[in-house]
């Protein structure tokens, strides 16, 4: 369920709309194999989660940003500064200490650029396997976080996939 800015809370999952030629190519490949993605009008691509909302209204998030920055906290002054995104309550009463533990554990990890190629292979060949290492792309970061908090978006044996993630978030299973 998409939530209002006044309802943002620690542990909420954020999905941002994607853009650019690389995203368009990968999204097109996904649309070939996944009907739920093909019929979707709003296609998010980047993911992260809310660490906390400060008294000033700033929103601290945790994301796998890019090859140069890696996995880190990103702070936005307001929801509007976050751009085209939707926020989902997925976790039920997440433990703040556990959330902080995940952030401290993964902060500074490198960005997993190769994960996109593994995702394409698993989608094209209908394979269900995942590679686990100390590198994260945004889908892996969000999926691992949810699993760490006790409510996974996808099984650990599957490479995280945005279409499956949003389907889970919207079904609230």
Backbone as JSON Lines, residues from 0, in Angstrom:
{"i":0,"aa":"X","n":[0.84,-1.17,0.0],"ca":[0.0,0.0,0.0],"c":[0.89,1.25,0.0]}
{"i":1,"aa":"X","n":[0.6,2.16,-0.85],"ca":[1.33,3.42,-0.91],"c":[0.89,4.29,0.26]}
{"i":2,"aa":"X","n":[1.84,4.95,0.87],"ca":[1.54,5.7,2.07],"c":[1.74,7.2,1.86]}
{"i":3,"aa":"X","n":[1.09,7.96,2.69],"ca":[1.17,9.41,2.72],"c":[2.45,9.87,3.4]}
{"i":4,"aa":"X","n":[2.91,11.07,3.1],"ca":[4.11,11.61,3.73],"c":[3.96,11.66,5.25]}
{"i":5,"aa":"X","n":[2.79,11.94,5.76],"ca":[2.6,12.02,7.2],"c":[2.72,10.66,7.86]}
{"i":6,"aa":"X","n":[2.65,9.6,7.07],"ca":[2.7,8.25,7.6],"c":[4.07,7.59,7.47]}
{"i":7,"aa":"X","n":[5.08,8.32,7.0],"ca":[6.4,7.73,6.83],"c":[6.95,7.3,8.17]}
{"i":8,"aa":"X","n":[7.49,6.09,8.19],"ca":[8.08,5.6,9.44],"c":[9.31,4.74,9.13]}
{"i":9,"aa":"X","n":[10.17,4.56,10.1],"ca":[11.37,3.74,9.89],"c":[11.01,2.35,9.37]}
{"i":10,"aa":"X","n":[11.77,1.89,8.4],"ca":[11.54,0.57,7.82],"c":[10.67,0.58,6.59]}
{"i":11,"aa":"X","n":[10.02,1.72,6.29],"ca":[9.19,1.78,5.08],"c":[10.06,1.58,3.85]}
{"i":12,"aa":"X","n":[9.52,0.89,2.87],"ca":[10.22,0.61,1.61],"c":[9.88,1.71,0.62]}
{"i":13,"aa":"X","n":[10.91,2.18,-0.1],"ca":[10.72,3.24,-1.09],"c":[11.06,2.67,-2.47]}
{"i":14,"aa":"X","n":[10.2,2.92,-3.42],"ca":[10.46,2.56,-4.82],"c":[10.42,3.84,-5.64]}
{"i":15,"aa":"X","n":[11.49,4.04,-6.43],"ca":[11.59,5.22,-7.3],"c":[11.4,4.8,-8.75]}
{"i":16,"aa":"X","n":[10.75,5.67,-9.5],"ca":[10.62,5.45,-10.94],"c":[11.99,5.52,-11.59]}
{"i":17,"aa":"X","n":[12.22,4.63,-12.53],"ca":[13.51,4.58,-13.22],"c":[13.52,5.44,-14.46]}
{"i":18,"aa":"X","n":[14.69,5.59,-15.02],"ca":[14.84,6.33,-16.26],"c":[16.21,6.1,-16.85]}
{"i":19,"aa":"X","n":[16.35,6.41,-18.11],"ca":[17.62,6.24,-18.78],"c":[17.64,5.03,-19.7]}
{"i":20,"aa":"X","n":[18.59,5.0,-20.59],"ca":[18.66,3.95,-21.61],"c":[18.94,2.58,-21.01]}
{"i":21,"aa":"X","n":[19.8,2.49,-20.0],"ca":[20.13,1.2,-19.39],"c":[18.89,0.61,-18.71]}
{"i":22,"aa":"X","n":[18.19,1.45,-17.97],"ca":[16.96,1.02,-17.31],"c":[15.92,0.59,-18.35]}
{"i":23,"aa":"X","n":[15.8,1.35,-19.43],"ca":[14.84,1.01,-20.48],"c":[15.13,-0.35,-21.11]}
{"i":24,"aa":"X","n":[16.4,-0.65,-21.34],"ca":[16.77,-1.94,-21.92],"c":[16.43,-3.08,-20.96]}
{"i":25,"aa":"X","n":[16.85,-2.94,-19.71],"ca":[16.59,-4.0,-18.73],"c":[15.09,-4.15,-18.45]}
{"i":26,"aa":"X","n":[14.39,-3.03,-18.38],"ca":[12.95,-3.07,-18.17],"c":[12.25,-3.76,-19.35]}
{"i":27,"aa":"X","n":[12.73,-3.51,-20.56],"ca":[12.17,-4.17,-21.74],"c":[12.37,-5.68,-21.71]}
{"i":28,"aa":"X","n":[13.55,-6.11,-21.27],"ca":[13.81,-7.55,-21.14],"c":[12.87,-8.15,-20.11]}
{"i":29,"aa":"X","n":[12.71,-7.47,-18.99],"ca":[11.8,-7.94,-17.95],"c":[10.37,-8.01,-18.47]}
{"i":30,"aa":"X","n":[9.95,-7.04,-19.26],"ca":[8.59,-7.02,-19.8],"c":[8.34,-8.19,-20.76]}
{"i":31,"aa":"X","n":[9.38,-8.66,-21.44],"ca":[9.24,-9.82,-22.33],"c":[8.83,-11.07,-21.56]}
{"i":32,"aa":"X","n":[9.32,-11.19,-20.33],"ca":[9.12,-12.42,-19.57],"c":[8.1,-12.31,-18.44]}
{"i":33,"aa":"X","n":[7.73,-11.1,-18.05],"ca":[6.89,-10.93,-16.88],"c":[5.68,-10.06,-17.23]}
{"i":34,"aa":"X","n":[4.52,-10.71,-17.36],"ca":[3.31,-10.0,-17.76],"c":[2.92,-8.92,-16.75]}
{"i":35,"aa":"X","n":[3.14,-9.18,-15.46],"ca":[2.77,-8.18,-14.45],"c":[3.57,-6.89,-14.64]}
{"i":36,"aa":"X","n":[4.79,-7.0,-15.13],"ca":[5.62,-5.83,-15.4],"c":[5.17,-5.15,-16.68]}
{"i":37,"aa":"X","n":[4.84,-5.94,-17.67],"ca":[4.44,-5.43,-18.98],"c":[3.2,-4.54,-18.88]}
{"i":38,"aa":"X","n":[2.24,-4.91,-18.04],"ca":[0.98,-4.17,-17.95],"c":[1.04,-3.0,-16.96]}
{"i":39,"aa":"X","n":[2.09,-2.88,-16.24],"ca":[2.24,-1.83,-15.22],"c":[2.44,-0.47,-15.89]}
{"i":40,"aa":"X","n":[1.71,0.55,-15.43],"ca":[1.88,1.89,-16.0],"c":[2.98,2.67,-15.28]}
{"i":41,"aa":"X","n":[3.13,2.46,-13.98],"ca":[4.21,3.1,-13.22],"c":[5.23,2.02,-12.9]}
{"i":42,"aa":"X","n":[6.43,2.16,-13.47],"ca":[7.47,1.15,-13.3],"c":[8.63,1.7,-12.48]}
{"i":43,"aa":"X","n":[8.64,1.36,-11.21],"ca":[9.77,1.8,-10.4],"c":[11.01,1.0,-10.78]}
{"i":44,"aa":"X","n":[12.17,1.52,-10.44],"ca":[13.4,0.79,-10.75],"c":[14.37,0.79,-9.58]}
{"i":45,"aa":"X","n":[14.48,1.91,-8.9],"ca":[15.42,2.02,-7.78],"c":[14.67,1.8,-6.47]}
{"i":46,"aa":"X","n":[15.35,1.2,-5.49],"ca":[14.72,0.94,-4.2],"c":[15.61,1.36,-3.04]}
{"i":47,"aa":"X","n":[14.99,1.51,-1.89],"ca":[15.69,1.81,-0.65],"c":[14.69,1.71,0.48]}
{"i":48,"aa":"X","n":[15.09,2.15,1.65],"ca":[14.16,2.13,2.78],"c":[14.43,3.32,3.69]}
{"i":49,"aa":"X","n":[13.42,3.64,4.49],"ca":[13.5,4.76,5.42],"c":[14.22,4.3,6.69]}
{"i":50,"aa":"X","n":[15.24,5.05,7.08],"ca":[15.93,4.79,8.34],"c":[15.21,5.55,9.45]}
{"i":51,"aa":"X","n":[14.94,6.83,9.19],"ca":[14.21,7.63,10.18],"c":[13.77,8.94,9.53]}
{"i":52,"aa":"X","n":[12.8,9.57,10.16],"ca":[12.39,10.91,9.77],"c":[12.75,11.82,10.95]}
{"i":53,"aa":"X","n":[13.56,12.83,10.67],"ca":[14.05,13.72,11.7],"c":[12.97,14.72,12.12]}
{"i":54,"aa":"X","n":[13.15,15.34,13.27],"ca":[12.21,16.36,13.74],"c":[12.1,17.53,12.75]}
{"i":55,"aa":"X","n":[13.14,17.76,11.98],"ca":[13.15,18.84,10.99],"c":[12.32,18.48,9.76]}
{"i":56,"aa":"X","n":[11.88,17.21,9.68],"ca":[11.12,16.74,8.52],"c":[11.99,16.02,7.51]}
{"i":57,"aa":"X","n":[13.32,16.12,7.66],"ca":[14.21,15.42,6.74],"c":[14.01,13.91,6.85]}
{"i":58,"aa":"X","n":[14.17,13.25,5.72],"ca":[13.96,11.81,5.65],"c":[15.3,11.15,5.35]}
{"i":59,"aa":"X","n":[15.75,10.32,6.27],"ca":[17.01,9.6,6.1],"c":[16.68,8.22,5.53]}
{"i":60,"aa":"X","n":[17.28,7.92,4.39],"ca":[17.05,6.65,3.71],"c":[18.35,5.87,3.63]}
{"i":61,"aa":"X","n":[18.26,4.6,3.24],"ca":[19.45,3.77,3.05],"c":[19.31,3.1,1.7]}
{"i":62,"aa":"X","n":[20.32,3.33,0.83],"ca":[20.23,2.89,-0.56],"c":[21.59,2.4,-1.06]}
{"i":63,"aa":"X","n":[21.54,1.52,-2.04],"ca":[22.73,1.21,-2.83],"c":[22.68,2.22,-3.98]}
{"i":64,"aa":"X","n":[23.56,3.21,-3.94],"ca":[23.42,4.38,-4.79],"c":[24.03,4.18,-6.18]}
{"i":65,"aa":"X","n":[25.32,3.92,-6.24],"ca":[25.98,3.73,-7.54],"c":[27.36,3.13,-7.32]}
{"i":66,"aa":"X","n":[28.06,2.92,-8.42],"ca":[29.37,2.28,-8.39],"c":[30.38,3.05,-7.56]}
{"i":67,"aa":"X","n":[30.29,4.37,-7.54],"ca":[31.26,5.19,-6.84],"c":[30.91,5.41,-5.37]}
{"i":68,"aa":"X","n":[29.62,5.47,-5.07],"ca":[29.17,5.76,-3.71],"c":[28.92,4.49,-2.9]}
{"i":69,"aa":"X","n":[28.42,3.45,-3.55],"ca":[28.11,2.21,-2.84],"c":[26.84,2.32,-2.04]}
{"i":70,"aa":"X","n":[26.81,1.61,-0.92],"ca":[25.63,1.54,-0.06],"c":[25.8,2.54,1.08]}
{"i":71,"aa":"X","n":[24.81,3.43,1.22],"ca":[24.96,4.48,2.23],"c":[23.62,5.14,2.55]}
{"i":72,"aa":"X","n":[23.64,5.98,3.57],"ca":[22.48,6.78,3.92],"c":[22.39,7.98,2.98]}
{"i":73,"aa":"X","n":[21.18,8.3,2.57],"ca":[20.91,9.47,1.74],"c":[19.78,10.23,2.44]}
{"i":74,"aa":"X","n":[19.98,11.52,2.67],"ca":[18.98,12.33,3.37],"c":[18.31,13.29,2.4]}
{"i":75,"aa":"X","n":[17.0,13.38,2.5],"ca":[16.18,14.29,1.69],"c":[15.52,15.29,2.62]}
{"i":76,"aa":"X","n":[15.47,16.55,2.19],"ca":[14.83,17.57,3.03],"c":[13.34,17.33,3.19]}
{"i":77,"aa":"X","n":[12.68,16.93,2.08],"ca":[11.24,16.67,2.11],"c":[10.92,15.51,1.19]}
{"i":78,"aa":"X","n":[9.69,15.06,1.24],"ca":[9.22,14.01,0.34],"c":[9.32,14.47,-1.11]}
{"i":79,"aa":"X","n":[9.05,15.74,-1.37],"ca":[9.14,16.28,-2.73],"c":[10.55,16.15,-3.28]}
{"i":80,"aa":"X","n":[11.56,16.31,-2.43],"ca":[12.96,16.18,-2.86],"c":[13.32,14.75,-3.24]}
{"i":81,"aa":"X","n":[12.48,13.8,-2.86],"ca":[12.76,12.4,-3.16],"c":[12.42,12.06,-4.61]}
{"i":82,"aa":"X","n":[11.69,12.92,-5.28],"ca":[11.36,12.67,-6.68],"c":[10.16,11.74,-6.84]}
{"i":83,"aa":"X","n":[10.08,11.1,-8.0],"ca":[8.95,10.24,-8.34],"c":[9.1,8.89,-7.65]}
{"i":84,"aa":"X","n":[8.49,8.78,-6.49],"ca":[8.61,7.55,-5.7],"c":[7.3,7.23,-4.99]}
{"i":85,"aa":"X","n":[7.23,6.01,-4.52],"ca":[6.12,5.57,-3.68],"c":[6.71,4.9,-2.45]}
{"i":86,"aa":"X","n":[6.03,5.08,-1.35],"ca":[6.5,4.54,-0.08],"c":[5.49,3.51,0.41]}
{"i":87,"aa":"X","n":[6.01,2.37,0.86],"ca":[5.16,1.26,1.27],"c":[5.48,0.85,2.71]}
{"i":88,"aa":"X","n":[4.42,0.65,3.5],"ca":[4.58,0.01,4.81],"c":[4.62,-1.5,4.52]}
{"i":89,"aa":"X","n":[5.72,-2.13,4.76],"ca":[5.85,-3.57,4.55],"c":[6.07,-4.28,5.88]}
{"i":90,"aa":"X","n":[6.91,-3.71,6.69],"ca":[7.25,-4.33,7.96],"c":[6.25,-3.94,9.03]}
{"i":91,"aa":"X","n":[5.94,-4.88,9.89],"ca":[5.03,-4.63,11.0],"c":[5.87,-4.32,12.24]}
{"i":92,"aa":"X","n":[5.81,-3.07,12.69],"ca":[6.54,-2.65,13.89],"c":[8.01,-3.07,13.87]}
{"i":93,"aa":"X","n":[8.79,-2.56,12.92],"ca":[10.19,-2.95,12.86],"c":[10.98,-2.51,14.09]}
{"i":94,"aa":"X","n":[11.83,-3.37,14.55],"ca":[12.68,-3.1,15.71],"c":[13.74,-2.07,15.34]}
{"i":95,"aa":"X","n":[13.71,-0.87,15.96],"ca":[14.67,0.18,15.61],"c":[16.13,-0.24,15.8]}
{"i":96,"aa":"X","n":[16.41,-1.03,16.82],"ca":[17.79,-1.48,17.06],"c":[18.25,-2.42,15.94]}
{"i":97,"aa":"X","n":[17.37,-3.27,15.5],"ca":[17.7,-4.21,14.41],"c":[17.89,-3.44,13.1]}
{"i":98,"aa":"X","n":[17.02,-2.45,12.84],"ca":[17.16,-1.61,11.66],"c":[18.52,-0.92,11.67]}
{"i":99,"aa":"X","n":[18.88,-0.34,12.78],"ca":[20.17,0.34,12.91],"c":[21.34,-0.64,12.73]}
{"i":100,"aa":"X","n":[21.15,-1.85,13.23],"ca":[22.19,-2.89,13.08],"c":[22.43,-3.19,11.6]}
{"i":101,"aa":"X","n":[21.35,-3.31,10.83],"ca":[21.5,-3.57,9.39],"c":[22.24,-2.42,8.71]}
{"i":102,"aa":"X","n":[21.85,-1.2,9.02],"ca":[22.48,-0.02,8.41],"c":[23.97,0.02,8.74]}
{"i":103,"aa":"X","n":[24.31,-0.18,10.0],"ca":[25.73,-0.17,10.4],"c":[26.52,-1.3,9.74]}
{"i":104,"aa":"X","n":[25.89,-2.44,9.62],"ca":[26.55,-3.61,9.02],"c":[26.84,-3.42,7.54]}
{"i":105,"aa":"X","n":[25.92,-2.8,6.81],"ca":[26.04,-2.71,5.35],"c":[26.55,-1.35,4.85]}
{"i":106,"aa":"X","n":[26.63,-0.38,5.71],"ca":[27.08,0.94,5.29],"c":[28.49,0.85,4.7]}
{"i":107,"aa":"X","n":[28.64,1.41,3.5],"ca":[29.95,1.42,2.86],"c":[30.22,0.22,1.97]}
{"i":108,"aa":"X","n":[29.32,-0.75,1.94],"ca":[29.53,-1.89,1.05],"c":[29.56,-1.39,-0.39]}
{"i":109,"aa":"X","n":[30.32,-2.06,-1.25],"ca":[30.37,-1.64,-2.66],"c":[29.06,-1.94,-3.4]}
{"i":110,"aa":"X","n":[28.89,-1.2,-4.49],"ca":[27.73,-1.38,-5.36],"c":[27.96,-2.6,-6.24]}
{"i":111,"aa":"X","n":[26.94,-3.41,-6.42],"ca":[27.05,-4.66,-7.19],"c":[26.56,-4.47,-8.63]}
{"i":112,"aa":"X","n":[27.45,-3.99,-9.47],"ca":[27.11,-3.73,-10.86],"c":[26.82,-5.04,-11.63]}
{"i":113,"aa":"X","n":[27.5,-6.1,-11.26],"ca":[27.3,-7.38,-11.96],"c":[25.95,-8.0,-11.67]}
{"i":114,"aa":"X","n":[25.28,-7.59,-10.62],"ca":[23.98,-8.17,-10.28],"c":[22.97,-8.0,-11.41]}
{"i":115,"aa":"X","n":[23.05,-6.9,-12.14],"ca":[22.11,-6.7,-13.26],"c":[22.24,-7.8,-14.3]}
{"i":116,"aa":"X","n":[23.44,-8.23,-14.58],"ca":[23.65,-9.29,-15.56],"c":[23.09,-10.62,-15.06]}
{"i":117,"aa":"X","n":[23.26,-10.89,-13.78],"ca":[22.71,-12.12,-13.21],"c":[21.19,-12.07,-13.2]}
{"i":118,"aa":"X","n":[20.62,-10.91,-12.95],"ca":[19.17,-10.76,-12.99],"c":[18.65,-11.04,-14.4]}
{"i":119,"aa":"X","n":[19.31,-10.47,-15.41],"ca":[18.9,-10.71,-16.8],"c":[18.96,-12.19,-17.13]}
{"i":120,"aa":"X","n":[20.02,-12.86,-16.73],"ca":[20.15,-14.3,-16.99],"c":[19.04,-15.09,-16.31]}
{"i":121,"aa":"X","n":[18.77,-14.79,-15.03],"ca":[17.72,-15.53,-14.32],"c":[16.35,-15.28,-14.93]}
{"i":122,"aa":"X","n":[16.11,-14.07,-15.41],"ca":[14.81,-13.75,-16.03],"c":[14.69,-14.45,-17.39]}
{"i":123,"aa":"X","n":[15.7,-14.31,-18.23],"ca":[15.63,-14.88,-19.58],"c":[15.53,-16.39,-19.58]}
{"i":124,"aa":"X","n":[16.2,-17.03,-18.62],"ca":[16.23,-18.49,-18.61],"c":[15.39,-19.1,-17.5]}
{"i":125,"aa":"X","n":[14.52,-18.3,-16.9],"ca":[13.61,-18.78,-15.85],"c":[14.33,-19.58,-14.76]}
{"i":126,"aa":"X","n":[15.44,-19.06,-14.32],"ca":[16.21,-19.71,-13.26],"c":[15.91,-19.06,-11.92]}
{"i":127,"aa":"X","n":[16.01,-19.84,-10.88],"ca":[15.76,-19.32,-9.53],"c":[16.99,-19.58,-8.68]}
{"i":128,"aa":"X","n":[17.94,-18.69,-8.79],"ca":[19.14,-18.76,-7.96],"c":[19.67,-17.36,-7.74]}
{"i":129,"aa":"X","n":[20.44,-17.22,-6.7],"ca":[20.98,-15.91,-6.35],"c":[22.44,-16.05,-5.95]}
{"i":130,"aa":"X","n":[23.19,-15.03,-6.2],"ca":[24.58,-14.96,-5.78],"c":[24.63,-14.01,-4.59]}
{"i":131,"aa":"X","n":[25.24,-14.45,-3.53],"ca":[25.31,-13.63,-2.32],"c":[26.77,-13.27,-2.05]}
{"i":132,"aa":"X","n":[27.02,-11.97,-1.93],"ca":[28.37,-11.5,-1.63],"c":[28.26,-10.17,-0.88]}
{"i":133,"aa":"X","n":[29.39,-9.56,-0.59],"ca":[29.38,-8.28,0.15],"c":[29.36,-7.11,-0.8]}
{"i":134,"aa":"X","n":[28.57,-7.21,-1.84],"ca":[28.28,-6.12,-2.76],"c":[26.77,-6.11,-2.92]}
{"i":135,"aa":"X","n":[26.2,-4.93,-3.04],"ca":[24.75,-4.84,-3.16],"c":[24.33,-3.86,-4.23]}
{"i":136,"aa":"X","n":[23.36,-4.25,-5.04],"ca":[22.62,-3.3,-5.86],"c":[21.37,-2.98,-5.06]}
{"i":137,"aa":"X","n":[20.63,-1.98,-5.47],"ca":[19.52,-1.5,-4.64],"c":[18.48,-2.58,-4.34]}
{"i":138,"aa":"X","n":[18.15,-3.42,-5.31],"ca":[17.15,-4.45,-5.05],"c":[17.65,-5.44,-4.01]}
{"i":139,"aa":"X","n":[18.95,-5.79,-4.11],"ca":[19.52,-6.71,-3.12],"c":[19.5,-6.08,-1.73]}
{"i":140,"aa":"X","n":[19.88,-4.81,-1.65],"ca":[19.89,-4.12,-0.37],"c":[18.5,-4.14,0.27]}
{"i":141,"aa":"X","n":[17.49,-3.79,-0.48],"ca":[16.13,-3.74,0.05],"c":[15.62,-5.13,0.41]}
{"i":142,"aa":"X","n":[15.86,-6.09,-0.46],"ca":[15.42,-7.46,-0.2],"c":[16.13,-8.05,1.02]}
{"i":143,"aa":"X","n":[17.44,-7.84,1.11],"ca":[18.2,-8.34,2.26],"c":[17.74,-7.67,3.56]}
{"i":144,"aa":"X","n":[17.46,-6.37,3.48],"ca":[16.98,-5.65,4.65],"c":[15.67,-6.26,5.16]}
{"i":145,"aa":"X","n":[14.72,-6.47,4.26],"ca":[13.43,-7.04,4.66],"c":[13.61,-8.43,5.28]}
{"i":146,"aa":"X","n":[14.46,-9.23,4.68],"ca":[14.74,-10.57,5.21],"c":[15.37,-10.45,6.61]}
{"i":147,"aa":"X","n":[16.33,-9.54,6.76],"ca":[17.01,-9.31,8.03],"c":[16.01,-8.9,9.12]}
{"i":148,"aa":"X","n":[15.0,-8.15,8.7],"ca":[13.98,-7.67,9.64],"c":[12.88,-8.7,9.9]}
{"i":149,"aa":"X","n":[12.93,-9.84,9.19],"ca":[12.0,-10.94,9.47],"c":[10.81,-11.06,8.54]}
{"i":150,"aa":"X","n":[10.76,-10.27,7.46],"ca":[9.64,-10.37,6.52],"c":[10.18,-10.17,5.1]}
{"i":151,"aa":"X","n":[10.53,-11.28,4.47],"ca":[11.18,-11.16,3.16],"c":[10.2,-10.79,2.06]}
{"i":152,"aa":"X","n":[10.74,-10.09,1.06],"ca":[9.98,-9.74,-0.14],"c":[10.04,-10.88,-1.16]}
{"i":153,"aa":"X","n":[11.17,-11.56,-1.19],"ca":[11.4,-12.68,-2.1],"c":[12.2,-13.74,-1.37]}
{"i":154,"aa":"X","n":[12.08,-14.98,-1.79],"ca":[12.89,-16.03,-1.16],"c":[14.39,-15.76,-1.36]}
{"i":155,"aa":"X","n":[15.19,-16.19,-0.41],"ca":[16.64,-15.92,-0.46],"c":[17.32,-16.64,-1.62]}
{"i":156,"aa":"X","n":[16.71,-17.66,-2.17],"ca":[17.32,-18.4,-3.27],"c":[17.06,-17.75,-4.64]}
{"i":157,"aa":"X","n":[16.3,-16.67,-4.68],"ca":[16.03,-15.96,-5.92],"c":[16.81,-14.65,-5.97]}
{"i":158,"aa":"X","n":[17.33,-14.33,-7.14],"ca":[17.93,-13.01,-7.34],"c":[16.8,-11.99,-7.22]}
{"i":159,"aa":"X","n":[16.94,-10.94,-6.4],"ca":[15.86,-9.95,-6.25],"c":[15.46,-9.36,-7.6]}
{"i":160,"aa":"X","n":[14.16,-9.2,-7.77],"ca":[13.62,-8.71,-9.04],"c":[12.54,-7.66,-8.73]}
{"i":161,"aa":"X","n":[12.67,-6.49,-9.31],"ca":[11.78,-5.37,-9.0],"c":[10.3,-5.71,-9.22]}
{"i":162,"aa":"X","n":[9.98,-6.47,-10.26],"ca":[8.57,-6.79,-10.51],"c":[8.0,-7.65,-9.39]}
{"i":163,"aa":"X","n":[8.78,-8.59,-8.9],"ca":[8.31,-9.43,-7.8],"c":[8.23,-8.63,-6.5]}
{"i":164,"aa":"X","n":[9.17,-7.71,-6.34],"ca":[9.17,-6.89,-5.13],"c":[7.92,-6.01,-5.06]}
{"i":165,"aa":"X","n":[7.6,-5.33,-6.16],"ca":[6.43,-4.44,-6.14],"c":[5.14,-5.25,-6.05]}
{"i":166,"aa":"X","n":[5.11,-6.41,-6.67],"ca":[3.92,-7.26,-6.55],"c":[3.7,-7.66,-5.1]}
{"i":167,"aa":"X","n":[4.77,-8.02,-4.4],"ca":[4.66,-8.38,-2.98],"c":[4.22,-7.17,-2.15]}
{"i":168,"aa":"X","n":[4.85,-6.02,-2.39],"ca":[4.51,-4.82,-1.63],"c":[3.05,-4.41,-1.83]}
{"i":169,"aa":"X","n":[2.56,-4.55,-3.03],"ca":[1.18,-4.14,-3.3],"c":[0.16,-5.17,-2.86]}
{"i":170,"aa":"X","n":[0.58,-6.42,-2.73],"ca":[-0.38,-7.45,-2.28],"c":[-0.42,-7.56,-0.77]}
{"i":171,"aa":"X","n":[0.63,-7.04,-0.1],"ca":[0.75,-7.07,1.35],"c":[0.69,-8.51,1.88]}
{"i":172,"aa":"X","n":[1.29,-9.45,1.15],"ca":[1.28,-10.85,1.6],"c":[2.24,-11.08,2.72]}
